Amino acid sequence: MLILVTGATGKVGRHFIAGLLDDVRFSKVSVRALCHNRLRDETDRVEVVLGSIAERHVAAAALAGVTHVVHLATCKETPDDVMDVTVKGLFWLLEEFRLSPTARQFILIGGDAGIGHFYYRHAGPITEDAPHRAYPGSYALSKVLEEVMLEQFGIQYDTNGCCLRAPWIMEKDDFKYTLSFGDDVFGGPDWKTLVPEADAKRYAKEGTVPLLRDADGHPLKRNFVHVDDLVSAILAALDNPRAKRQLFNICMDRPVDYGEVAAYLARTRGLDSIDIPSGFHSNWMDNSKAKYLLDWQPGYDLEMLIDSAWQYARSQTEPRIVWYPG
């Protein structure tokens, strides 16, 4: 088994390759890591190739002899690149995959941006049957187009594709910094812009956390997944016949409730919180399909997500680097 991993140096790519190489079930598997802006080291089981999937010849060379593809490469809010890399790049990969005599499975990591996550009101739990509804911007649109393209290749050519749709992916101390009122905030909202400047500085210094409220005034519920749980889902889907042409929500069992976050941090760490009103909508992704078909189960709940982020200690040789904002 030779697995092509795109986005191999990203958050998910690094964890997936490490998890795969450590898993006894895949002890004879080799990895071809496709790298563009950043590189990783080669080993006896990891081969590195360079280039952009926006170029068909790169996709063709990367897929030569490959049996499985785990497609992680993406763009964020970069309109100049997103169509070439995310959309055309996926098209070239799928074209080469369907023409390949060795290709067996294509796994795409999708995102809840394709269903609008908290930008739109949902009448009930979000299942895999929820319609695509991109929120404003190029990133969400690209996630819709990715999922639709993979699905259509399955319809057109009966390709063995699988999409794992993930919400916001956390690792290390990410979750702690999603709640920062400082310049070090990870992702959005950018809390310091929602309160007076002097208050933001004080909140950042004291560790005060935002208690985000939804459009109805209730503590917002928003979906997250820890990278370890996403990796375990990819490994569960890999070469699994029950994953063929399926879409799975991969997320925590319950969404993160900002009210519960504030209460837990107050109780365990003595941190204050401040209410932040919004026009966002609470939502709840349903992960039962992945549990049933893949026999997968997330390991992280709210308390574990919080505790792991606050307890993570960075060494001086591991500065916090955010390659993209969220």
Secondary structure, DSSP 8 states (H G I E B T S, - for coil): -EEEEESTTSHHHHHHHHHHHH-GGGTT-EEEEEESSS-----SSEEEEE--TTSHHHHHHHHTT-SEEEE-----S-HHHHIIIIIIHHHHHHHHHHH-SS--EEEEEEEGGGGTGGGS--SS-B-TTS-----SSHHHHHHHHHHHHHHHHHHHH---EEEEEE-EEE-TTHHHHTT-SSTT--SSS-GGGGS-HHHHHHHHHHT-EEEEB-TTSSB-EE-EEEHHHHHHHHHHHTT-GGGTTEEEE---SS-EEHHHHHHHHHHHH---EEEE--S-----B--HHHHHHH-------HHHHHHHHHH----TTS----SS--
